[in-house]
């Protein structure tokens, strides 16, 4: 009976010493869902360094790392495009996970200062779900009438960009 208690206490002490509280409760990566209305939009996700980490079409589920180094949360830029629709861009940012403070009780200094910051488990990516409602770009041709439409170059569909004419600057 007494040896069972000692073994149980040793296991709890080892778990506390080997991992941080957030590492025990959470992982160093997180699943994010990306969707759009309508479906089938192209998605590209780049990390804080500008490196593309995922691409695909909506709806999709991706697993992203929560940290990018010791005490550094990761940040992602999500770009959603579909021909005939205005593109959308979102950011996903790492924020401190509440379980990180459980180290005060469970993980101790090793969890708080070494394990959780090194693994990225101390962060939660927000938002956990990205949904874009795409707005249609209406291109109309009124024969005989002249019109002017002003829009950002990023909002011009790829197939029309070669038809753009630069304006002379003064």
N, C-alpha and C positions, 0 to 999 in steps of 0.2 A: 504494500500500500504506500509506504513512505517512498520507495524507489520510483513509483509511478508519478508521484508529486514532483520529485526532483527532476525526472525526465521531462515532465510537462513544463516545468519552470525553465529548464535549460532550452527547450525548443522555443519557448516564447522569447527568451533572451537572445537566442541566435537569430530569430526572425527580426527582432528589433535592431540588432546590430548589422545584419546583412542587407537590410532594405529600409528605405524611407517609407513613411506613411502613405504618401501619394503614390509611390511605386507599388506598394502592396495593394492599394485600392484601385488605382488607375494604371494605364499603360503609357508608354512613351510615344504612342501614336493614337490617332483618333479617326473614326469613320465619319465622313462628311457626305451628305446627299446633295446632289446638284440636279435641279429640274428646271424646266421652262414650259411656258404656255405660249405657243404650241411646242410639242416635243420635237426632238430631232435637231436641236441647235448644237453647233460646234462649241465645245468647251476647251479652254486651255487654262492651265493653272501653273503659275510660276512662283518660286519661293522668293525670299527677301533678297537673294543675290541675283534675281532675274533669270534663274535657270528654270526651264520648263520641267515640271515634275509629273504632270499628267495631262492627257488630252483624250477627247472622246466626244460622244454625243449624249445629249440629255434624253431620258433620265439616266443618271449614273451615280455610283457610289464609289468613293475613293478613300484610301487610307493615307493620312498625312501625318508626318512627324510633328510633334508639338514643340520641340526645342531645336535650336540651331547651334548650340554650344553651351558652355558652362554659364548658367544664369542668364541665358538669352532665349526669349520666346521666339518662335518662328512666325513669320507673317507671309501671307500668300495673296497674290493678285489673281482673281478669277475673271476671265473674259468669256462672255457668251455671245455668239454671233449666229445669225441665220440670214440667208439671202432674202432681201425684201423687208427686213426688219431692222430697227435701230439696235445697235449693239449695247450690251450692258457690261459694266465692270463692277466687281465687288471686291472687298478685302475680307480676309479671314485672319484674325489676329489672336495670338496666344495671350491669355490672361491667367493670373495665378489661380490655381485650383484651391478651393477651401480645404481639401484634404491635406494640403501641404502643411497647414498649421497643426495637423494631428501629430506631427513630429515632436511637438512639445511634450506630448504624453507617450507616444508609441515609438517613434523612430529616433528620438534623441538628436544630438548634434550631428552624428554621422548621416542620418537621413536628411536633416535640414540643410547641411552645408556641403554634403558630398553626393549622396546617391540621387536624390530628387533633382537637384540642379543639373547634374551631369546627364541624366537620362531624359530630361524634359518632362517627366511625369508630374512635375509641380505645376504644369500649365494645362489649361483647357482651351481648345480652339473655339472661337465664337465668330460668327454664328455656326451652329452645328448643321444647319440646313440652309442651302442657298436656293432661292427660287426667283426666276426672272419671268415677268409677264412682258413679253416682247410686243412692241408697238410697231405696227406696219408702216413702212415708208411708202407713201402714195406718190407715184410719179405720174403726172397727167400731161398730156400733150394737147394744148388748145390751139388748133390750127387757126392762123390768122391773128391770134392774140399774143402779145408779148408779156412775159412774166419774169419775175426774179425770185429765186428761192435761195436763202442764205442758210447754210448748215456747216457744221464742223466736218473737216476732211474725214475723220473717223466714222462719221455717220453716212458717208457716201458709199453705196455698195461697190464692191471691187470692180464689177463689170462696167461701171460708169467712170471710174477714176481716170482712164486713159483719154476720156473726152474733155476733161477739165482744162481750162485755159487760164494761166496765171494773169492776174491784173498787174499792170505797171505801177510801181510805187514812185511817189514824187520825192 
